[in-house]
Structure formats: structure tokens, C-alpha cells
Amino acid sequence: MNLKNFQFNSEYPIDKIVLLAEMYAPDINAVSTPHNLSDIPLIVGIWSTSSDFSSTRNCGMTRVGADPVICWATKTRIFVQNYAYSGRPVWVRIYGFFSRESQATAPATSNKASKFVFNSEYRYMPLVGSYTVTNDQTIQHNLGYKPRVLAWIDYGSAEGHVEPIQESRPSFYDLTGDPSISVTNNSIRVIPANVPGSKVHLRIYG
């Protein structure tokens, strides 16, 4: 039997979600909530114009104004800002992870902690690699196909500021100092922000 056929495989770490939150952004003014974690979470968000999330889109990054709903995190809070449809109200779900070098702990985010956390009825995304990059770099993943990649820019400021990076930004953003990633079948090009002390956190899913 091929061990890689198992649903859960010890060759791949399991992503631990350390933050779950829902936020309501009624207009263009940024809203925030404390995350109560001892480290800055790497957050991803989905948003909807419906409270039941009947249709959703991904939250974008703050440094590119074309993204209609954006999210970011600091050492103490998570933020959402709503540019959708000239300030039409939106609902946002936030998921957060810790970076690969974090030593922080977090309380359980499941209300079913007394039951099995892993359920073989559900597939999962194998985490095949995680990196922290501080300069313009190309990472060879050599998977032979284009993987799902999540990335965040960490500006390293005193108050902390970490936000998602969108994949395959147009090349002119590279020239203005905005971070970007580009993913191919064999590699990932990472361009951090032109800010001293900044770095990029990457997660690669196979």
C-alpha cells in the first residue's frame, strides 16, 4: 500500500487555525476587534454582501486600492475595511494561523474539543512547505503542478502590521515597492516590500 494514499499523512504538517472571527463592516470606515493572541496571526478573510455568506469573495491586501474588501492584523487587533460597492455593508469571516517561526500558543478554536479533531470523512490540504523570505527570491517547490499558495507581508513595524499578499500582481506593482508572489509548476517568485525589516510568510499546499 502506498502510504501517501492515507488521508492524514505524517509527512505533511496540519495547519492549525488559531483564530476564527466574524466581522461586520457597514461602511468605508475600518472596523477592528482584538484577537487576544500572543503573536500576530497570519489572517485570510472571505467577505459577502449577505449575512448568510451565500456567495463569497476573498479579502485583498491593503496596499492595492482596487481590492474591494481588505484585512490586516497587528500585535493586538484584526482590521477590516470595506470599499465594496461604494461602502455597501459586508460580512467578513477571518481565519488565522501562526507563522512557521512562532512559538506562541492559542486557545482551542473548536467548540467540539472533547471529540475527535481529525475526521477521515473530510479531506484536507497537505501543507508541503512553509517559508519566511526577507529578499527577492525564487523558491523551487518542484511539485510539477501549480500549488495553492498563501502569502503574507510582515512589515516588521513596532506596532506590527501583517496583511495578505495577492498572487500574480501586475509587474508594475513590483516597481512601486508593493510585495507580490508569482507561482508556476515548479517555483514561486517572491518580491517583498521595499521596506527595511519586512519579510514574507509563505504556505504551500499540495
N, C-alpha and C positions, 0 to 999 in steps of 0.2 A: 504493500500500500504506500502511496506517495504521501508523506507527512504533510505536504503543502495542501492536501485536499481537506485537512481539518478546518472547520470554521474558525476556531481560535488557534493560532499558531504562535508558539513562544518565540519564534524568530522575529516577530513583529510586535513592538510595544502597542499597548492600547491607549488611545488618547483619553485622558481623564478630564471631563468637563468640571471645572471648579466654580463656574458662575453661570447661573440661569436667571434672566430678568426679563420682564416685560415693561415697556415704557410707552407713554402716550405723548405725542408731540403735536399740540393743537395748532401751532403756527410757526413762523420762521425763527422765533426765539429758541435758543438752545435750552434743552432740559437736561437735568442730571440727577443721579442718585448715587449714594455711597455704595461701594462694593464690599467694604468690610474685610478685605483680604490683606495679607501682609506683604504682597508683592503686586506689581502692576499686571493685570491679566491681559492676555492677547485675545481681543474680542472680535467676533464676527457677528453681524446682525442681518436679519431679514425684516422687511417692512411691508405693510399693506395699508390700503385705504379702507379696509374693512376690519372690524374688531374680531371677526372670526377667522381672519387670515385665509380667506377663501382663494385669494391669489396673492403671491408674494414676489418681491424682488430683493436683490442683495443690497445691503448698505454699501456706500462707497467710501472714498477717502477724502479727508478734509482739504488736501492741497490741490484738488482739481474741482473747480466750481460747477462743472457740468453734472456731477453726481447729485441726484435729487434728494437723497437722504443719507447723511453721513454720521459716523460714530467714531469715538475715540475714548481712550482711558488715560487716567493719571494715577498717581500713587494712592489717591483716596476715592476717586469718583469715576463713573462712566457717563459719557455725554452723547446726546443725540441732537442733531439739528435737521430741520425739515425744510427743504426747498421744493417739495413736490407740489406741482400744480399751483404755484403761487401761494404756497402756505396752506394747502388743504390738509386737514388733520390726518395723521398717520399713526399706526400702532407698530411698535418695533419689538422684536424678540432678540435678546442678546445671549450669546453663548461665549464663555471664556475659558481659556487654557492658561497654564503657566509655561514660560519659556523653558527650553531644554536645560538651561543652567540654573534655573530657580531651585532654591532649597525650601521654599515656603510650603506650608500645609494649608488645607482648606477644609471646612466642614462639608458633610455629605450634601450633595445637591439632589439626591433621590429621596422621596418620601416613602420608598419601599426598601429601605436599607436592611430590614430584617429578612428580606427574601433574596434570592439569587440576583446578583447584578448582571452577570452574563447569561444570556438566554440564547440557546442554539437555534431558536426559531427565527432569529434575526441575523442577517449578515452584518458585517462591519467593514470599515475602510482600513486595511492594514497600513500602519504608519511605517513606511520603508526608509525614511530618513528625516532627520531634523538638523538644522544648521543655524549658526549665527555668523553673519558676514559683516565685515566692517569696511570693505572697499569693493570697488568694481571687480566682479569675479564671475567666472563661469564654472558651475558645478556639474560634473559628469555623473548622471544617475544611471545611464546605460541600461534602462529598462526595455528599450526597443519600442516603446509607445509613449504617448504624451500623458503623464500622470496628472492627477489633481494636485494642485499646489496652493497652499495658503501661505500668505506672507504678511508681515507687519514691519513698519518702520518705527524704530525706537530712537527718538531724538536725543535721549540722554540728558535732558534738561533737569534742573534742580527739582521742579515740581513733578517731573515725569510726564511724558506725552508719547503714547503709543497708538498708532492707527493702522488700519488695514491698507495693504497695497493692492491695487488692481493689476491684473495680468495684461501684458501686451499693450501698454500705453503707447500712443504715437511717439515717434522718435524725438519730436521737438520738445517733449517734456524732459528728456534727458539733458537737453541743453539749458533748461531753466532751473536745474538743480532738484527737480522732483524725482523721487525714487520710482523704480519700475522693475518688473521682472518679465522675462520672456522665456517660455517653456517650449522645448522641442522633444522629439522622441528619445533623445539621448542626453540632453543637457538643459541647464537653467542658467540664463544670464541674469545677474543681479546687479542693479545700479542703485546704491544707497543715495540718500540725500546729500547735497553738498553742504553739510553741517558738521563741524568738528564734534567728535564724540558720538555720532549717530551710528546705528547698526541696523541690520535687517534680520528678523527671525523668520525662518522657513520651516514648513512642514510639508513633506511629500507623501502622498498616499498612492499605493499601488492597486 
